[in-house]
């Protein structure tokens, strides 16, 4: 996978993954560049962000399960304060 993956998970799928035991990250509205050296899995608890990549822009929001691939270079635009569970693989 070399693109951002976004999907919806039901409660059972979230429980199987143990998402509510993952670390939490929060960020106020801002813009910043980021590069992924590990694959990141995250579940958006609240907020809205647009992630700009060479392939286009992906919007992530509350309820989204997102996977950022290794090697991805992007620009985060946090529109509404974002809070997410996350883990690296």
Residue, then its C-alpha position, 0 to 999 in steps of 0.5 A: x500500500x502506498x496511499x492513505x487508506x480510510x474506512x469505517x469500522x463497526x464497534x466489534x471491529x474496533x474492539x478486536x483491534x483494541x483501539x481504545x488501548x492505543x495512545x492518544x494524540x491531539x492537535x489544534x488547528x495548524x499546518x505542518x509537513x510530516x513523513x512516515x518512517x513506520x506504518x501508522x494506524x489511527x482512529x479519529x475520535x474527533x475533529x477534521x483534517x486534510x492530508x495533502x500527498x503527491x496523489x491528492x488530498x484525503x479528508x479525515x474526520x470523526x469515526x474514520x480508521x486511517x492507515x498511513x503507509x511507510x514512506x509517505x510524505x505529506x502536509x497535514x492541515x488540521x481544520x478542527x482540533x483533532x484527537x486520535x487513537x494511534x499506533x505504529x507497526 
